[in-house]
């Protein structure tokens, strides 16, 4: 695509049509109907979109989720032993999540739009839907002091190396090439308390750097920091992502400098506007009266949920 050509606008069927049916339905049924509508457009990018949504729904197939759940459990035990072996006295919080359905749709749409408007083949490949690999995620939060130090940030890289040892050497997973870094343009003068590690502190094994989204070494413009690495398995097929950060970083990026609301608003300028009052999906409830406006979401339509809390 020539840089002087007009911007390509993607067309996506209205997802509200399938979430707001007259009869109450499951999210999987609404998704299946939406995927059919995407395919019916006969647009190549929407057919890819439908296939990516099918991958997302495959998370809950027992042959996929049960082995990964077992490996995650063994992983937590492994990390506990690793800390003890090395005499580390900090604690690690393990958080698990399945990305919310709407946010996943927004990310797929963002990649499609960026791919359609790419000016080079390399940029187009950066936004291939195959590179979206964070449907399932596990976050490791290292509990140190209330403020980051070079030592605490450096420990994130040591943890990352051990994470990679467990999943590649012990379990045979394959690290995936990292998604493109986004929202860059960090100004250190604006955020003087943000610790950016040195080359020595952020050292990774040869070849692993292209597999890691390193937002510690290259923070986002709103000072977001974290280490991300994703894996896939030839046995299970589903990709998942590991995120590593300190407690001080977590508190800052979640509640101060780059809260989810502003992050999502800047990253997804064309948000999916849900007709919440008319959504008719099992496990989802929009509550609104004079005093309350809230969402009850057990099935991960808007909110992230634990992927191992399977509905029976």
BELSULCOR-V785162 format. One line per field, one symbol per residue. phi: phi as a letter, one per 40 degrees, with the letter a starting at -180 (. if undefined). psi: psi as a letter, one per 20 degrees, with the letter a starting at -180 (. if undefined). A space follows every 50 residues. Layout:
phi=???
psi=???
//
This chain:
phi=.cccccccbcbbdcccdccbccccbccccccccccccccccgcdccccdc cccccdccdccdccccccdcccccccccccccccccgcbcbbcbbbabdd dcccccccccccccccbccbccccccbcccccbbdbabbbbccbccbcbc cccccdcccdccdcccccccbgcbccdccccbfchcbcccbccccbccdc cbcbddgccccbcbcccbccccgcbibbabbbbccbgccabbbbaccccd ccccbbcacdcccccccbcbcccccdcbcbbdgbabbaacbbbabbbcbg cbccbccccccb
psi=pqiiqqpppqppqohhhhilrhqprqhhgggghhhghghiikpghhgggg hhhhgghigjphighghhgghgghgggghghggghjkpjqrppopqqppq gghgghgghgggghghjqiqhghghhkqhiiokkgpqppoopobriqqrh ghghhhhggghhghgghgghijrppqpqqqprlakpohhhmiipooqrhg hkpqqpihhiiponjghmqrhjjpqrpppqqrpighhpqqqpqprrgggg gghhiehmqhghghhhhmhmqooqmhhjpmppjpppppahiporponijk ghqqrpiimpp.
//
